[in-house]
Amino acid sequence: MAFGVRRLRRCLLTAVLLGAALTASASEAPKRVLIIHSFGPEFGDFAAKALRSELDRQLPGRIELYESWLVSARFATSDEDPAFASYLKALFEDRALDLIITFGAPAANFLQIHRQSMFPQVPALLADVEERRVPPSSFTSNDTAVAIAVDFPAIVDHIQHLLPNTRNLAVIIGNSPIEKFWVGAIGRSLQVYRDRINLIWLNEMSFDELLVRVGNLPPGSAIFYVVLSPEVVGMPPDEDQALAKLHAAANAPMFSYTDAYLGKGIVGGPLISSEEQSRKIVNLAVRILTGEPAASLRIAPVHFASPRYDARELDRWRIKQSALPPASTVLFREPSVWARYAWQITAAGILFLVESALIIRLLYERRGRQSAEIESHQRMAELAHMNRRATVGELSGAIAHELNQPLGAILRNSEAAELMLDSGAPDMAELKEIIRDIKNDDERAGEVIRRLRRMLAKAPLEQQEVDLNSVVNEVFAFLSAQALARGVTLSTRLTSPSPSVSGDRIQLQQVILNLVMNAMDALGTGGGRERTVIGQTALVAGGLAEVSILDFGSGLPPDKTKQIFQPFFTTKVSGMGMGLSIARTIIERHGGRIWAENRPTGGAAFRFTLPLLKGRKAPGTLDVAASASPGAALTPPANESQLG
């Protein structure tokens, strides 16, 4: 991230003010100033021409301005920098410079690295660069800087203050070497928010891909625009054009760190002031060119100024001005609707008053229904989450056992490797095999933790394409250790092609988890019955996908097959009676149906159906294939052929 690399309007303002200030104090001999820009001239050559013209007009013959561009900042390595440094040294061998001004971190770092070999005695002013890129400890006696200090946590706090529901932050930044540095720096500074904010990095995309991505961000998202370097594939030749396209495509509010983007698509907030930067750059440059040592001109970095906002963006994203921090300034206010259309509003108001009573009544009733529905959904989501946590609590022993196996293997392999290394002549082939074993065991343990985290995730209902075969396999894999501890065989019989439905993956996993846990409970601890639980999927007539969980237990009481889905009804001694009720609520909210029945050969079958995604057709009969999971060789009785 080269902060403000392409904001050359500010460079132009700086040079103009510099020229004006020098008019009264410049000596007869012209002052030679070299400006080194980061990146390339294609992002500002027009501004350089305007800058030269303005200086020639105000200071004819009193200042010689030279400019160069560090094109290598766009490359993955800086192998070309020594040659570029030699070129600059040779170019100004006979033209003594009075001041070097750099704009952006790449140019500043280039000068610091090659300073001694180029211009060790020439004063340097490092401008438009973040303080972490030019710490004072790296300065020579001829260096000073107008740096900025960007507080990333403060930006996140501000976004969450304005938009409390923000849970995702999409970071727009390029992929040049300097920007990769800032990807790491931003990530580290926001570690404290990892439980509150999900960072979505957009630094490895083409510009066209970026436009699509910012238009499809999940609900509860905000965008943090940092900078886009010219090497981004498809990047427009001007940053203002890029911002305009991003602003038009985005489905979430955009924020940044500098007021250079205010009025171009960002909401605003505490921002670095371009005006303050320019004023300080001019002040230091004048003082250096009039004889003051650069080392005596060290100043504090420019911090965030008082919050400023774009009124148009506040309106677009429905951010109330009453929610803004104290001492905020709102810019770009448009004339009120009343000022523009007074008589039209008056006429429409008369008609509105006639119908207002009925409309208000209807809106009141609708809002009441919506509030009740939202509250119901929230309560159900909380209850479902508590149910998942309770279920995982029951599985804690099995999960711990499943984790201990790979962890124990890792410990043993580590001890073996340590002994081999102490032997003096270790067998490298065997060491490599031990390392592979450690890696495999680590991946096994990590997968257990990932499955557990997915199961415990607390998130709003998210409609997406869900592969039912994949969901069944995930739940059965998650419960494999618990089943082994109970002496139960888990078997899956999955149809092909795999049925896809629209729904929330975590909630559908919870339904299957509850049904499988109930099935294992129904088998008890005795060994008299066949201890197998079968999960199967099928495509059925009517455009539906069917999931069935079958057991070989004692079955259901004939008069209880409907009551079991009622809240607080249970046949277990220690059960709460909420698992099946939650399952029914989830399935019905997905547009499906759930029921239970006794199997003719013994045991119970719990089934639910869901509508297939549009464009998926179901045959008129079941089409089920046995999987290769443990127990798949089980052969059901002949009259159960439709089940398997």
LINDAUR-V569790 format. One record per pair of residues at least 12 apart in sequence whose ideal C-beta (glycine too) atoms are under 10 Angstrom apart, sorted by the first residue. I is the first residue (numbers start at 1). J is the second residue. Records with the same first field share a line. If there is no record, write none. Layout:
I->J + J
This chain:
1->104 + 105 + 130 + 133 + 150 + 171 + 173 + 174 + 176 + 178 + 179 + 180 + 181 + 182 + 183 + 185 + 186 + 203 + 226 + 227 + 228 + 229 + 257
2->37 + 38 + 39 + 70 + 73 + 103 + 104 + 105 + 106 + 107 + 108 + 109 + 128 + 129 + 130 + 133 + 174 + 176 + 177 + 178 + 179 + 181 + 182 + 226 + 227 + 229
3->38 + 103 + 104 + 105 + 128 + 129 + 130 + 133 + 147 + 148 + 150 + 178 + 182 + 226 + 227 + 257 + 258 + 260 + 272
4->38 + 103 + 104 + 105 + 127 + 128 + 129 + 130 + 148 + 227 + 257 + 258 + 260 + 261 + 272 + 274 + 277
5->37 + 38 + 39 + 40 + 43 + 44 + 70 + 73 + 103 + 104 + 105 + 106 + 107 + 128 + 129 + 174 + 176 + 178 + 227 + 229 + 230 + 239
6->37 + 38 + 39 + 40 + 42 + 43 + 44 + 47 + 103 + 104 + 227 + 228 + 229 + 230 + 238 + 239 + 240 + 242 + 260
7->43 + 44 + 47 + 103 + 104 + 128 + 227 + 239 + 258 + 260 + 261 + 274 + 277
8->37 + 43 + 44 + 45 + 46 + 47 + 48 + 50 + 51 + 103 + 128 + 239
9->44 + 47 + 50 + 240 + 260 + 274 + 278
10->47 + 103 + 127 + 128 + 258 + 260 + 274 + 275 + 277 + 278 + 281
11->35 + 37 + 44 + 47 + 48 + 51 + 67 + 101 + 103 + 127 + 128 + 278 + 281
12->44 + 46 + 47 + 48 + 50 + 51 + 54 + 278
13->51 + 54 + 274 + 275 + 277 + 278 + 279 + 281 + 282
14->35 + 51 + 101 + 103 + 125 + 127 + 128 + 146 + 274 + 277 + 278 + 279 + 280 + 281 + 282 + 285
15->33 + 35 + 47 + 48 + 50 + 51 + 52 + 54 + 55 + 58 + 63 + 65 + 67 + 101 + 278 + 281 + 282 + 285
16->50 + 51 + 54 + 55 + 57 + 58 + 278 + 282
17->58 + 278 + 279 + 281 + 282 + 283 + 285 + 286
18->31 + 33 + 51 + 55 + 58 + 59 + 63 + 65 + 99 + 101 + 278 + 281 + 282 + 283 + 284 + 285 + 286 + 289
19->51 + 54 + 55 + 56 + 57 + 58 + 59 + 62 + 63 + 65 + 282
20->54 + 55 + 58 + 59 + 282 + 286
21->58 + 282 + 283 + 285 + 286 + 287 + 289 + 290
22->55 + 58 + 59 + 62 + 63 + 282 + 285 + 286 + 289 + 290
23->58 + 59 + 62 + 63
24->286
25->62 + 286 + 287 + 289 + 290 + 291
26->59 + 61 + 62 + 63 + 286 + 289 + 290
27->62 + 289 + 290 + 291
28->61 + 62
29->61 + 62 + 98
30->59 + 60 + 61 + 62 + 63 + 64 + 65 + 98
31->59 + 62 + 63 + 64 + 65 + 97 + 98 + 99 + 285 + 288 + 289 + 290
32->63 + 64 + 65 + 66 + 92 + 95 + 96 + 97 + 98 + 99 + 100 + 122
33->55 + 63 + 64 + 65 + 66 + 67 + 97 + 98 + 99 + 100 + 101 + 125 + 285 + 288 + 289
34->64 + 65 + 66 + 67 + 68 + 88 + 91 + 92 + 95 + 97 + 98 + 99 + 100 + 101 + 102 + 111 + 118 + 119 + 122 + 124
35->48 + 51 + 65 + 66 + 67 + 68 + 69 + 99 + 100 + 101 + 102 + 103 + 107 + 125 + 127
36->66 + 67 + 68 + 69 + 70 + 84 + 88 + 100 + 101 + 102 + 103 + 104 + 106 + 107 + 108 + 110 + 111 + 124 + 126
37->67 + 68 + 69 + 70 + 71 + 73 + 101 + 102 + 103 + 104 + 106 + 107 + 128
38->69 + 70 + 71 + 72 + 73 + 74 + 102 + 103 + 104 + 105 + 106 + 107 + 108 + 109 + 110 + 128 + 129 + 176 + 178 + 229
39->69 + 70 + 71 + 72 + 73 + 74 + 103 + 104 + 106 + 107 + 174 + 176 + 178 + 229 + 230 + 231
40->69 + 70 + 71 + 72 + 73 + 74 + 229 + 230 + 231
41->67 + 68 + 69 + 71
42->69 + 71 + 230 + 237 + 238
43->69 + 229 + 230 + 235 + 237 + 238 + 239
44->67 + 69 + 103 + 238 + 239
45->67 + 69
46->238
47->67
48->65 + 67 + 69
51->65 + 67
52->65 + 66 + 67
63->98 + 99 + 289
64->95 + 97 + 98
65->101
66->88 + 91 + 92 + 95 + 97 + 100
67->101 + 103
68->84 + 87 + 88 + 91 + 107
69->84 + 103 + 107
70->84 + 102 + 103 + 104 + 106 + 107 + 108 + 109 + 110 + 111
71->84 + 106 + 230
72->84 + 106 + 110 + 177
73->104 + 105 + 106 + 107 + 109 + 110 + 176 + 177 + 178 + 179 + 229 + 230 + 231
74->106 + 174 + 175 + 176 + 177 + 178 + 229 + 230 + 231 + 232
75->176 + 177 + 231
76->175 + 176 + 177 + 180 + 231
77->177
78->106 + 109 + 110 + 113 + 177
81->106 + 109 + 110 + 113 + 114
82->113 + 114 + 117
84->110 + 114 + 118
85->110 + 111 + 113 + 114 + 115 + 117 + 118 + 119
86->114 + 117 + 118
87->118
88->100 + 110 + 111 + 114 + 117 + 118 + 119
89->114 + 117 + 118 + 119
90->118
91->118
92->118 + 119 + 122
96->119 + 121 + 122
97->118 + 119 + 121 + 122 + 123 + 124
98->122 + 123 + 288 + 289
99->122 + 123 + 124 + 125 + 284 + 285 + 288 + 289 + 294
100->115 + 118 + 119 + 122 + 123 + 124 + 125 + 126 + 142 + 143 + 288
101->123 + 124 + 125 + 126 + 127 + 128 + 146 + 281 + 284 + 285 + 288
102->124 + 125 + 126 + 127 + 128 + 129 + 134 + 145
103->125 + 126 + 127 + 128 + 129 + 281
104->126 + 127 + 128 + 129 + 130 + 133 + 178 + 227
105->126 + 128 + 129 + 130 + 132 + 133 + 134 + 147 + 178 + 179 + 181 + 182
106->129 + 133 + 176 + 177 + 178 + 229
107->126 + 127 + 128 + 129
108->124 + 125 + 126 + 127 + 128 + 129 + 130 + 133 + 134 + 138 + 143 + 145 + 147
109->126 + 129 + 133 + 134 + 138 + 178 + 181
111->124 + 126 + 134 + 143
112->124 + 126 + 133 + 134 + 138 + 139 + 140 + 143
113->138
115->138 + 140 + 142 + 143
116->140
119->142
120->140 + 141 + 142
121->140 + 141 + 142
122->142 + 294
123->140 + 141 + 142 + 143 + 144 + 284 + 285 + 287 + 288 + 289 + 292 + 293 + 294 + 295 + 297
124->139 + 140 + 142 + 143 + 144 + 145 + 288 + 294
125->143 + 144 + 145 + 146 + 280 + 281 + 284 + 285 + 287 + 288 + 289 + 294 + 297
126->138 + 139 + 143 + 144 + 145 + 146 + 147 + 281 + 294
127->144 + 145 + 146 + 147 + 148 + 277 + 278 + 280 + 281 + 284 + 285
128->145 + 146 + 147 + 148 + 258 + 260 + 272 + 274 + 277 + 278 + 281 + 302
129->145 + 146 + 147 + 148 + 301
130->147 + 148 + 149 + 150 + 181 + 182 + 185 + 257 + 272 + 301
131->145 + 147 + 148 + 149 + 150 + 300 + 301 + 302 + 303
132->147 + 149 + 150 + 181 + 182 + 185 + 189 + 301
133->145 + 147 + 178 + 181 + 182 + 185
134->147 + 301
135->147
136->298
139->294 + 295 + 298
140->294 + 295
141->293 + 294 + 295 + 296
142->288 + 293 + 294 + 295
143->294 + 295 + 297 + 298
144->284 + 285 + 287 + 288 + 292 + 293 + 294 + 295 + 296 + 297 + 298 + 299
145->280 + 281 + 284 + 294 + 297 + 298 + 299 + 301
146->276 + 277 + 278 + 279 + 280 + 281 + 282 + 283 + 284 + 285 + 297 + 299 + 301 + 302
147->277 + 280 + 299 + 300 + 301 + 302
148->257 + 258 + 272 + 273 + 274 + 276 + 277 + 301 + 302 + 303 + 304
149->272 + 300 + 301 + 302 + 303 + 304
150->182 + 185 + 186 + 189 + 226 + 256 + 257 + 258 + 271 + 272 + 301 + 302 + 303 + 304
151->189 + 257 + 270 + 303 + 304
152->171 + 182 + 185 + 186 + 187 + 188 + 189 + 190 + 193 + 224 + 226 + 257
153->189 + 190 + 191 + 192 + 193
154->257 + 269 + 270 + 303 + 304
155->169 + 186 + 189 + 190 + 222 + 224 + 255 + 256 + 257 + 269 + 270 + 271 + 304
156->169 + 186 + 189 + 190 + 192 + 193 + 196 + 197 + 199 + 222 + 224 + 255
157->193 + 269 + 270
158->255 + 267 + 268 + 269 + 270 + 304 + 307 + 324 + 325
159->197 + 222 + 223 + 224 + 253 + 255 + 267 + 269
160->193 + 196 + 197 + 222
161->269 + 323 + 324 + 325
162->222 + 253 + 255 + 267 + 268 + 269 + 307 + 309 + 314 + 317 + 319 + 320 + 323 + 324 + 325
163->220 + 221 + 222 + 252 + 253 + 255 + 267 + 317 + 318 + 319 + 323
164->220 + 323
165->219 + 220 + 221 + 222 + 460
166->196 + 197 + 198 + 219 + 220 + 221 + 222 + 252 + 253
167->196 + 197 + 198 + 218 + 219 + 220 + 221 + 222 + 459 + 460
168->197 + 198 + 199 + 200 + 217 + 218 + 219 + 220 + 221 + 222 + 223 + 252
169->186 + 190 + 193 + 196 + 197 + 198 + 199 + 200 + 201 + 217 + 221 + 222 + 223 + 224 + 252 + 255
170->198 + 199 + 200 + 201 + 202 + 210 + 213 + 214 + 217 + 218 + 221 + 222 + 223 + 224 + 225 + 250 + 252 + 254
171->183 + 186 + 187 + 190 + 199 + 200 + 201 + 202 + 203 + 223 + 224 + 225 + 226
172->200 + 201 + 202 + 203 + 205 + 210 + 213 + 214 + 223 + 224 + 225 + 226 + 227 + 228 + 232 + 242 + 243 + 246 + 250 + 254 + 256
173->186 + 201 + 202 + 203 + 204 + 224 + 225 + 226 + 227 + 228 + 229 + 232
174->202 + 203 + 204 + 205 + 226 + 227 + 228 + 229 + 230 + 231 + 232 + 235
175->201 + 202 + 203 + 204 + 205 + 228 + 229 + 231 + 232 + 233
176->203 + 227 + 228 + 229 + 230 + 231 + 232
177->229
178->227 + 229
179->203 + 226 + 227 + 228 + 229 + 231 + 232
180->203 + 204
182->203 + 226 + 227
183->199 + 201 + 203 + 204 + 226
186->199 + 201 + 224 + 226
187->199 + 201
190->224
197->222
198->218 + 220 + 221
199->224
200->213 + 214 + 217 + 218 + 221 + 223 + 224
202->214 + 217 + 223 + 224 + 225 + 226 + 228
203->226 + 228 + 229 + 232
204->232
205->232 + 233 + 234
206->232 + 233 + 234 + 235
207->228 + 232 + 233 + 234 + 235 + 236 + 242 + 245 + 246
208->233 + 234 + 235 + 245
209->232 + 233 + 234
210->228 + 232 + 233 + 234 + 235 + 242 + 245 + 246 + 249
211->234 + 242 + 245 + 246 + 248 + 249 + 250
212->249
213->249 + 250
214->245 + 246 + 247 + 248 + 249 + 250 + 251 + 252 + 254
215->246 + 248 + 249 + 250 + 251 + 252
216->249 + 251 + 252
217->250 + 251 + 252
218->251 + 252 + 459 + 460 + 462
219->251 + 252 + 460 + 462
220->252 + 459 + 460
221->250 + 251 + 252 + 253
222->250 + 252 + 253 + 254 + 255 + 267 + 317
223->246 + 247 + 250 + 251 + 252 + 253 + 254 + 255 + 256 + 265 + 266 + 267
224->254 + 255 + 256 + 257 + 266
225->242 + 243 + 246 + 247 + 250 + 254 + 255 + 256 + 257 + 258 + 261 + 264 + 265 + 266
226->256 + 257 + 258
227->239 + 256 + 257 + 258 + 261
228->242 + 243 + 246
230->242
239->260 + 261 + 264
240->261 + 264 + 265
242->264 + 265
243->256 + 261 + 264 + 265 + 266
244->264 + 265
245->265
246->264 + 265
247->261 + 264 + 265 + 266 + 313 + 316
248->265
250->265
252->317
253->265 + 266 + 267 + 268 + 313 + 314 + 316 + 317 + 318 + 319
254->266 + 267 + 268 + 313 + 317
255->267 + 268 + 269 + 271 + 313
256->268 + 269 + 271 + 272
257->269 + 270 + 271 + 272 + 304
258->271 + 272 + 273 + 274 + 277 + 302 + 304
259->271 + 272 + 273 + 274 + 275 + 276 + 277 + 304 + 305 + 308 + 331
260->272 + 273 + 274 + 277
261->274 + 310
262->274 + 308 + 309 + 310 + 313 + 331 + 332
263->308 + 310 + 312 + 313 + 331 + 332
264->310
265->310 + 312 + 313 + 316
266->309 + 310 + 313
267->309 + 310 + 312 + 313 + 314 + 316 + 317 + 319
268->307 + 308 + 309 + 310 + 311 + 313 + 314 + 319 + 324 + 328 + 329 + 330 + 331 + 332
269->304 + 307 + 308 + 309 + 324 + 325 + 328
270->303 + 304 + 305 + 306 + 307 + 308 + 325 + 328
271->304 + 305 + 306 + 307 + 308 + 309
272->301 + 302 + 303 + 304 + 305
273->302 + 303 + 304 + 305 + 306 + 308
274->302 + 305
275->305
276->302 + 303 + 305
277->301 + 302
279->302
280->297 + 299 + 300 + 301 + 302
283->297 + 299
284->297 + 298 + 299
285->297
305->329
306->325 + 326 + 327 + 328 + 329
307->324 + 325 + 326 + 327 + 328 + 329 + 330
308->324 + 328 + 329 + 330 + 331
309->321 + 324 + 325 + 328 + 329 + 330 + 331 + 332
310->330 + 331 + 332 + 333
311->330 + 331 + 332 + 333 + 334
312->331 + 332 + 333 + 334
313->332
314->330 + 332 + 333
315->333 + 334
376->585
377->460 + 461 + 585 + 589
378->460
380->461 + 507 + 581 + 582 + 585 + 586 + 589
381->458 + 459 + 460 + 461 + 504 + 507 + 586
382->458
383->567 + 578 + 581 + 582 + 585
384->458 + 461 + 504 + 506 + 507 + 510 + 511 + 514 + 578 + 579 + 582 + 583 + 585 + 586
385->456 + 457 + 458 + 459 + 506 + 507 + 510
386->458 + 578 + 582
387->510 + 513 + 514 + 576 + 578 + 579 + 581 + 582 + 583
388->455 + 456 + 457 + 458 + 506 + 507 + 509 + 510 + 513 + 514 + 582
389->455 + 456 + 458
390->576 + 578 + 579
391->455 + 456 + 479 + 482 + 510 + 513 + 514 + 517 + 579
392->452 + 455 + 456 + 478 + 513
394->482 + 517 + 521
395->452 + 455 + 478 + 479 + 481 + 482 + 485 + 513 + 517
396->452 + 482
397->481 + 482 + 485
398->478 + 479 + 480 + 481 + 482 + 483 + 484 + 485 + 486
399->448 + 449 + 451 + 452 + 478 + 481 + 482
400->448 + 481
401->481 + 482 + 484 + 485
402->444 + 445 + 447 + 448 + 451 + 452 + 478 + 480 + 481 + 482 + 484 + 485
403->444 + 445 + 446 + 448 + 449 + 452 + 481
404->445
405->441 + 444 + 445 + 448 + 481
406->437 + 438 + 440 + 441 + 442 + 443 + 444 + 445 + 446 + 447 + 448
407->441 + 442 + 444 + 445 + 448
408->441
409->437 + 438 + 440 + 441 + 442 + 444 + 445
410->437 + 438 + 439 + 440 + 441 + 442 + 444 + 445
411->438 + 441
412->434 + 437 + 438 + 441
413->433 + 434 + 435 + 436 + 437 + 438 + 439 + 440 + 441
414->434 + 435 + 438
415->434
416->430 + 431 + 434 + 437 + 438
417->430 + 431 + 434 + 435 + 437 + 438
420->434
447->477
448->477 + 478 + 481
451->474 + 475 + 477 + 478 + 479 + 509
452->478
454->474 + 478 + 505 + 506 + 509
455->474 + 475 + 478 + 506 + 509 + 510 + 513
456->506
457->505 + 506 + 509
458->506
459->504 + 505 + 506 + 507
460->504
461->503 + 504 + 506 + 507 + 586 + 589 + 590
462->503 + 504 + 505 + 506 + 507
463->502 + 503 + 504 + 590
464->501 + 502 + 503 + 504 + 505
465->500 + 501 + 502 + 503 + 505 + 613
466->499 + 500 + 501 + 502 + 503 + 504 + 505 + 506 + 507 + 508 + 509 + 545 + 590 + 610 + 613
467->497 + 498 + 499 + 500 + 501 + 505 + 537
468->494 + 495 + 498 + 499 + 500 + 501 + 503 + 508 + 512 + 537 + 538 + 539 + 545 + 546 + 547 + 610 + 612
469->492 + 494 + 495 + 496 + 497 + 498 + 499 + 500 + 535 + 536 + 537 + 545 + 547 + 627
470->494 + 498 + 500 + 505 + 509
471->498 + 501 + 503 + 505 + 506 + 508 + 509 + 511 + 512 + 513 + 535 + 537 + 547
472->492 + 493 + 494 + 498 + 508 + 509 + 512 + 516 + 535 + 536 + 537 + 547 + 548 + 549 + 627 + 629
473->492 + 494 + 498 + 535 + 627 + 629
474->505 + 509 + 512 + 513
475->490 + 492 + 508 + 509 + 510 + 511 + 512 + 513 + 514 + 515 + 516 + 517 + 535 + 549
476->490 + 491 + 492 + 512 + 513 + 516 + 533 + 534 + 535 + 627 + 629 + 630
477->490 + 492 + 629
478->509 + 512 + 513 + 516
479->512 + 513 + 516 + 517 + 520 + 533 + 535
480->629 + 630
482->516 + 517 + 520
483->516 + 520 + 523 + 531 + 532 + 533 + 630 + 631
484->630
486->520 + 521 + 523 + 524 + 525 + 531 + 533
487->520 + 523 + 525 + 526 + 527 + 531
488->516 + 519 + 520 + 523 + 531 + 532 + 533 + 551 + 552 + 631
489->530 + 531 + 532 + 533 + 534 + 552 + 629 + 630 + 631 + 632 + 634
490->516 + 519 + 520 + 532 + 533 + 534 + 535 + 629 + 630 + 631 + 632
491->532 + 533 + 534 + 535 + 536 + 550 + 626 + 627 + 629 + 630 + 631 + 632 + 633 + 634 + 644
492->533 + 534 + 535 + 536 + 537 + 626 + 627 + 628 + 629 + 630 + 631 + 632
493->534 + 535 + 536 + 537 + 538 + 548 + 550 + 624 + 625 + 626 + 627 + 629 + 631 + 632 + 634 + 636 + 643 + 644
494->535 + 536 + 537 + 538 + 547 + 624 + 625 + 626 + 627 + 629 + 632
495->536 + 537 + 538 + 539 + 540 + 545 + 546 + 618 + 619 + 622 + 623 + 624 + 625
496->537 + 539 + 623 + 624 + 625
497->539 + 616 + 623
498->537 + 539 + 545
499->537 + 538 + 539 + 540 + 544 + 545 + 546 + 547 + 610 + 612 + 613 + 616 + 618
500->545 + 610 + 612 + 613 + 615 + 616
501->544 + 545 + 547 + 590 + 591 + 592 + 609 + 610 + 611 + 612 + 613 + 616
502->590 + 591 + 610 + 611 + 612 + 613 + 614
503->586 + 587 + 589 + 590 + 591 + 592 + 610 + 611 + 613
504->586 + 589 + 590
506->586
507->582 + 583 + 585 + 586 + 587 + 589 + 590
508->547 + 583 + 586 + 587 + 590 + 592 + 608 + 610
510->579 + 582 + 583 + 586
511->547 + 549 + 579 + 580 + 582 + 583 + 584 + 585 + 586 + 587 + 590 + 592 + 594 + 606 + 608 + 610
512->535 + 547 + 549 + 583 + 606 + 608
513->579 + 583
514->549 + 578 + 579 + 580 + 581 + 582 + 583 + 586 + 606
515->533 + 535 + 547 + 548 + 549 + 550 + 551 + 579 + 580 + 583 + 594 + 596 + 604 + 605 + 606 + 607 + 608
516->533 + 534 + 535 + 549 + 551 + 606
517->533 + 549 + 579
518->533 + 549 + 551 + 553 + 564 + 570 + 571 + 572 + 575 + 579 + 580 + 583 + 596 + 604 + 606
519->532 + 533 + 534 + 535 + 549 + 550 + 551 + 552 + 553 + 603 + 604 + 605 + 606
520->533 + 551 + 553
521->551 + 553 + 571 + 572 + 575
522->551 + 552 + 553 + 554 + 555 + 556 + 571 + 572 + 603 + 604
523->551 + 552 + 553 + 554 + 603
524->553 + 554
529->551 + 552 + 553 + 554 + 602 + 603
530->551 + 552 + 553 + 601 + 602 + 603 + 631 + 634
531->551 + 552 + 553 + 631
532->550 + 551 + 552 + 603 + 630 + 631 + 634 + 636
533->549 + 550 + 551 + 552 + 553 + 603 + 631
534->548 + 549 + 550 + 551 + 552 + 603 + 605 + 626 + 629 + 631 + 632 + 634 + 636 + 643 + 644
535->547 + 548 + 549 + 550 + 627 + 629
536->548 + 549 + 550 + 605 + 607 + 622 + 624 + 625 + 626 + 627 + 643 + 644
537->622 + 623 + 624 + 625
538->607 + 609 + 618 + 619 + 621 + 622 + 623 + 624 + 642 + 643 + 644
539->612 + 616 + 617 + 618 + 619 + 620 + 621 + 622 + 623 + 624
540->607 + 609 + 612 + 618 + 619 + 620 + 621 + 622 + 623
541->618 + 619 + 620 + 621 + 622
542->609 + 611 + 612 + 618 + 620
543->609 + 611 + 612 + 613 + 614 + 616 + 617 + 618
544->591 + 592 + 593 + 608 + 609 + 610 + 611 + 612 + 618
545->592 + 608 + 609 + 610 + 611 + 612 + 613 + 616 + 618
546->592 + 593 + 607 + 608 + 609 + 610 + 618 + 622 + 624
547->587 + 592 + 594 + 606 + 607 + 608 + 609 + 610
548->597 + 605 + 606 + 607 + 608 + 609 + 622 + 624 + 643 + 644
549->596 + 604 + 605 + 606 + 607 + 608
550->599 + 601 + 603 + 604 + 605 + 606 + 607 + 636 + 640 + 643 + 644
551->599 + 602 + 603 + 604 + 605 + 606
552->599 + 601 + 602 + 603 + 604 + 634 + 636
553->599 + 602 + 603 + 604
554->598 + 602 + 603 + 604
555->596 + 597 + 598 + 599 + 602 + 603 + 604 + 605
556->571 + 596 + 597 + 598 + 599 + 603 + 604 + 605 + 606
557->571 + 598
558->598
560->596
561->595 + 596 + 597 + 598 + 604
562->595 + 596
563->577 + 580
564->577 + 579 + 580 + 581 + 584 + 595 + 596 + 604 + 606
565->577 + 579 + 580 + 581 + 582 + 583 + 584 + 585 + 587 + 594 + 595 + 596 + 606
566->580 + 581 + 584
567->580 + 581 + 582 + 584 + 585
568->581
569->581
580->594 + 596 + 606
583->606 + 608
584->608
586->608
587->608 + 609 + 610
588->608
590->608 + 609 + 610 + 611
591->609 + 610 + 611
592->608 + 609 + 610 + 611
593->607 + 608 + 609 + 610
594->606 + 607 + 608 + 609 + 610
595->607 + 608 + 609
596->608
599->636 + 637 + 639 + 640 + 643
600->637 + 639 + 640 + 643
601->636 + 637 + 638 + 639 + 640 + 643
602->637
605->640 + 643
607->643
621->642
622->641 + 642 + 643 + 644
624->641 + 642 + 643 + 644
625->644
626->644
